């Protein structure tokens, strides 16, 4: 959801600078513009550039009155397959709730997720995801990968998840899904 809502922070707020990935503190009293609210985080424009703020800090953004705000912590989702096991399709759906903070398209439709595999053992289900970024030097890679891991682990039945950043094949715009291209105005 794009908001373009101007708000003044009511206290110091932890953030991640975009695109460097550096941790910063946005000071109390600073006015920011919310440019994107997707996947449980907020992208804000500050005088120093763009920053990503976690949903747990929504109070500082003055957004708690929005009805469609997501929960700060992902809810555990019960497996819905006939045998009660978590499915690869459920993992892919969770990955569709992860967004690049600069692009209003989820990482699946953006073509960033190359592979998803599930391994079942006596301890539970372990998930491995291979994904890339739109640019190899993007400092937000670890943050996006951690978001993906958190969303995967919120599925019932998942005991471990690894999100690996890979660079082969290199990402290009042809990898964006039809849905993603429509959202970006590319078709």
Rosetta blueprint (number, residue, H / E / L):
1 X L
2 X L
3 X L
4 X L
5 X E
6 X E
7 X E
8 X E
9 X L
10 X L
11 X L
12 X L
13 X E
14 X E
15 X E
16 X E
17 X E
18 X L
19 X L
20 X L
21 X L
22 X L
23 X E
24 X E
25 X E
26 X E
27 X L
28 X L
29 X L
30 X L
31 X E
32 X E
33 X E
34 X E
35 X E
36 X E
37 X E
38 X E
39 X L
40 X L
41 X E
42 X E
43 X E
44 X E
45 X E
46 X E
47 X L
48 X L
49 X E
50 X E
51 X E
52 X E
53 X E
54 X E
55 X H
56 X H
57 X H
58 X H
59 X H
60 X H
61 X H
62 X L
63 X L
64 X L
65 X L
66 X L
67 X L
68 X L
69 X L
70 X L
71 X L
72 X L
73 X L
74 X L
75 X L
76 X L
77 X E
78 X L
79 X L
80 X L
81 X L
82 X L
83 X L
84 X L
85 X L
86 X L
87 X L
88 X H
89 X H
90 X H
91 X H
92 X H
93 X H
94 X H
95 X H
96 X L
97 X L
98 X L
99 X E
100 X L
101 X L
102 X L
103 X L
104 X L
105 X L
106 X E
107 X L
108 X L
109 X L
110 X L
111 X L
112 X L
113 X E
114 X E
115 X E
116 X E
117 X E
118 X E
119 X E
120 X E
121 X E
122 X L
123 X L
124 X E
125 X E
126 X E
127 X E
128 X E
129 X E
130 X E
131 X E
132 X L
133 X L
134 X L
135 X L
136 X L
137 X L
138 X L
139 X L
140 X L
141 X H
142 X H
143 X H
144 X H
145 X H
146 X H
147 X H
148 X H
149 X H
150 X H
151 X H
152 X H
153 X H
154 X L
155 X E
156 X L
157 X L
158 X E
159 X E
160 X E
161 X E
162 X E
163 X E
164 X E
165 X E
166 X L
167 X L
168 X L
169 X L
170 X L
171 X L
172 X L
173 X H
174 X H
175 X H
176 X L
177 X L
178 X H
179 X H
180 X H
181 X H
182 X H
183 X H
184 X H
185 X L
186 X L
187 X L
